[in-house]
Amino acid sequence: MIRPKYYYVPPAPLRKIFRSIIWNSTSDNILISIDDGPCESSTTKILETLGDSGVKALFFVTADAAIKNRLPVKEIIKQGHLIGNHSFSHKKLRFLSGHVLKKEIVDSKSAIEDITGSPVVYFRPPYGAFDPFVLKAITDSRQKCVMWSLLSGDYLGNRKDTEKVIRNYLNSDSIIVYHDNLKSKNTIIESLKSTIQIANEKDYKIGEPSECLS
Ligand SMILES: [Zn+2]
């Protein structure tokens, strides 16, 4: 059974209060974002699925995972996707000391850039947890905070529920979140395929990350 709407779609007042955050695609195209990778058991399959459909995605990787799995990160880039920063070690960023916050937001950026060889511009806080201090640290490090307008719930492990959520709440400018991690590994592939199909049925386009965040 699916949860209440606000679990998947951030409430409008929250989006209005934090206007500096990117909540929706800035073009009339859907953005697919995939958090938490790279993951040994799922990244390759995800790349195959996206490749078969000609879809490009934004992968928010953690520096920890990227350092451990450099090759998949390079493969993500080679296949024309974009890499974003999802912190160093996937901590909740609220209430951290300045020193730890710097590691999670700034040092992670440099560590990922050392692997990708190109600037990292977009940051997504783990668990979507932020406060004004976190947002300032993101902006000061010349990254842009990207949240989402549609959480797929893939990590809850029920493919049918995820499909229902996408069918109910997908818009032409949605930023959808999936997960490249152990919790989602049995649902993400089929969920990605059904999302691409639902977007086609609704005549929505899935955009390239750079055009969705320009
Ligand atoms: Zn995450």
Boltz pocket constraint, residues with backbone or C-beta under 6 A from the ligand:
constraints:
  - pocket:
      binder: B
      contacts: [[A, 35], [A, 36], [A, 86], [A, 90], [A, 125], [A, 126], [A, 127]]
      max_distance: 6.0
